[in-house]
Amino acid sequence: MTERSQCRLHGGQSTGAKTPEGRGRISEANTALWAERNRLIALALEAEREARIS
């Protein structure tokens, strides 16, 4: 399998973050994104449980 040198969506260079600071920002953003996703799933499950009880 060959490594892509260009983005298949827009054809530009897509190399990602290279510096430790840039990688840290991406990590923090992903952590926040998944935390929010998990929170919303928990709320939906709780609402479903409440609906079954009543």
C-alpha positions in Angstrom: 0.0 0.0 0.0 1.4 3.4 -1.0 1.3 6.4 1.2 -0.8 9.4 -0.2 1.0 12.6 -0.8 -2.2 14.6 -1.5 -5.6 14.7 0.0 -8.1 12.6 -1.9 -10.9 15.1 -1.2 -9.4 18.4 -2.4 -6.0 17.5 -3.9 -3.9 19.6 -1.6 -1.1 18.6 0.8 -2.6 17.0 3.8 0.2 16.3 6.3 -1.4 17.0 9.6 0.1 18.6 12.7 3.9 18.3 12.9 4.8 20.3 16.1 4.2 19.0 19.6 1.9 22.1 20.2 -0.2 21.3 17.1 -0.5 17.6 18.0 -1.5 18.7 21.5 -4.3 21.0 20.2 -5.6 18.2 18.0 -5.6 15.8 21.0 -7.4 18.3 23.2 -10.0 18.9 20.5 -10.6 15.2 20.0 -10.9 14.6 23.8 -13.5 17.4 24.1 -15.4 16.1 21.0 -15.6 12.5 22.4 -16.5 13.7 25.9 -19.4 15.7 24.5 -20.5 12.7 22.4 -20.4 10.4 25.4 -22.3 12.9 27.4 -25.1 13.1 24.8 -25.3 9.3 24.5 -25.6 9.0 28.3 -28.4 11.6 28.3 -30.2 9.7 25.5 -29.9 6.4 27.4 -31.2 7.9 30.6 -34.2 9.4 28.8 -34.9 6.0 27.2 -34.7 4.4 30.6 -37.1 7.0 32.1 -39.5 6.4 29.2 -39.6 2.7 29.9 -40.2 3.2 33.6 -43.2 5.5 33.2 
